[in-house]
């Protein structure tokens, strides 16, 4: 995809933590992880950290809470707009670099990702689609190693599907009632795309923080006991 070379090997050899919104996120001291390596927050997971290096989002709720999102952007060193609709809503009439420090890896400011778009690394080494797989691809472009998926459970853990209480409007103001079918499909697609990543680049050093994650079918878990808030993991 045009423009990705600008970011190639930006963090070569550095550990990268990618945060999803699964319930196991509550088990970890995420801010401690942020001091230990490069951090990429996906969608609402940014609410679990005081700051992160990159905020990757595809959440169209930005349309209804434009006044709220800049406070989220302030937590991130850079913001990656996940699809064209979010990108357009984010920048408004302001230059994106001034308004919310958004970057999209393309000279034409193309979307990094949209609902029907998949991209492939040269040589068919990596395929990605969806917020966590795209963040994983970005970590690969950055040259990060290892890449550790935190809170990417892709299912119910501790009786929850997300790390946050969906009724808590102080966390994410416009969250409504959960559409189970839609979110289950999203989790299924994330697993499918990460399966493609595994098939296309089996040597990519991806690890899973939660041993209960469905992704342990694909990738090994990593002992992150030094980051645990409690030990029953």
SVG drawing of the C-alpha trace seen along z (x, -y; Angstrom):
<svg xmlns="http://www.w3.org/2000/svg" viewBox="-29 -24 45 48">
<polyline fill="none" stroke="black" stroke-width="0.4" points="0.0,0.0 1.4,-3.4 3.0,-5.3 3.8,-2.5 7.5,-2.6 7.6,-6.0 7.0,-4.1 9.1,-1.0 11.4,0.0 10.5,-3.2 10.7,-1.1 12.9,1.8 13.6,4.4 11.4,2.8 8.7,4.6 5.2,3.6 2.0,4.0 -1.3,3.9 -4.3,3.3 -7.7,4.7 -11.0,4.1 -11.4,7.7 -12.0,8.2 -8.6,9.5 -7.3,6.0 -8.4,5.3 -5.9,7.8 -2.9,5.9 -1.1,2.7 -1.2,1.2 0.5,-2.0 3.5,0.1 3.5,1.8 3.5,-1.6 6.8,-2.3 8.2,1.0 7.7,0.7 5.8,-0.8 2.0,-0.9 -0.9,-0.8 -4.4,-1.2 -7.3,0.1 -10.6,-1.7 -11.9,-2.0 -8.8,-0.4 -7.2,-3.8 -9.5,-4.5 -7.4,-2.0 -4.2,-3.9 -3.0,-7.3 -1.1,-7.6 0.0,-5.6 2.2,-6.0 -0.5,-5.3 -4.3,-5.2 -5.7,-3.0 -9.5,-3.4 -12.3,-2.4 -15.1,-3.5 -17.8,-5.5 -19.2,-6.8 -16.8,-9.7 -19.6,-11.3 -21.7,-11.7 -19.1,-12.9 -16.6,-15.1 -16.2,-17.3 -15.2,-14.2 -12.6,-12.6 -10.0,-15.3 -9.6,-14.4 -8.8,-10.9 -6.4,-12.1 -4.5,-13.9 -3.5,-10.6 -1.8,-9.4 1.5,-10.4 -0.1,-9.8 -3.6,-8.8 -4.3,-6.4 -7.6,-6.9 -9.0,-3.5 -11.5,-4.2 -12.4,-7.0 -15.6,-8.0 -13.8,-8.3 -11.0,-10.2 -13.3,-12.7 -15.3,-13.2 -12.1,-13.6 -10.4,-16.3 -13.4,-18.5 -12.2,-21.8 -8.9,-21.7 -5.6,-20.3 -5.4,-16.8 -1.8,-17.3 -2.9,-20.3 -6.3,-19.0 -5.6,-15.6 -2.2,-14.4 -3.8,-11.9 -1.6,-10.2 -2.6,-7.8 0.2,-6.1 -0.4,-7.5 0.7,-10.6 -2.9,-11.1 -4.3,-10.7 -6.0,-7.5 -7.8,-5.4 -5.6,-2.9 -8.5,-0.6 -12.2,-0.5 -14.9,2.0 -14.3,3.7 -10.5,3.1 -7.8,5.6 -4.1,5.0 -1.2,7.4 2.4,6.8 4.7,7.2 5.4,10.8 2.1,11.9 3.7,12.0 1.0,10.4 -2.7,9.8 -4.7,7.7 -8.2,6.3 -10.0,5.0 -8.6,2.8 -6.4,5.3 -5.0,7.1 -4.3,3.7 -2.5,2.6 -0.6,5.8 0.4,5.1 1.5,1.6 3.7,3.1 5.2,5.4 5.9,2.4 7.5,0.6 9.9,3.5 8.7,4.3 9.6,7.6 8.0,9.2 4.4,8.1 2.2,8.8 -1.6,8.8 -3.2,7.6 -6.9,7.8 -7.5,9.4 -9.6,12.2 -12.2,12.6 -14.7,14.0 -16.2,14.0 -13.8,13.9 -14.8,13.5 -18.4,13.3 -17.7,10.2 -17.0,9.5 -15.3,6.1 -13.0,4.6 -15.5,1.8 -19.0,1.7 -21.2,0.8 -23.6,-1.1 -20.7,-3.4 -21.2,-6.6 -18.2,-8.3 -15.9,-5.9 -17.3,-6.1 -20.3,-8.5 -22.2,-7.2 -22.1,-3.5 -25.5,-2.0 -26.9,1.5 -24.7,4.1 -25.5,5.6 -24.5,9.2 -24.6,10.5 -22.6,7.7 -19.9,7.8 -19.6,11.6 -19.1,11.3 -16.4,8.7 -14.6,11.0 -14.9,13.9 -13.4,11.7 -10.6,10.6 -9.7,14.3 -9.9,15.0 -7.6,12.1 -5.0,13.1 -5.2,16.6 -4.3,15.2 -1.4,13.3 -0.2,16.5 -0.4,18.4 1.3,15.7 4.1,14.9 4.4,17.8 7.7,16.4 6.2,13.1 6.9,12.9 3.3,12.5 2.4,13.5 -0.9,13.4 -1.1,12.0 -4.2,14.0 -4.0,17.8 -7.8,17.9 -7.8,16.0 -9.0,17.8 -5.9,16.6 -3.8,19.2 -5.0,21.6 -2.7,19.6 0.0,17.9 1.9,18.8 1.1,16.9 3.7,14.8 4.3,14.7 3.5,11.1 3.3,11.8 5.3,8.6 2.4,6.6 -0.4,8.4 -2.7,6.5 -3.7,9.8 -2.5,13.3 -5.5,15.5 -4.8,15.5"/>
</svg>
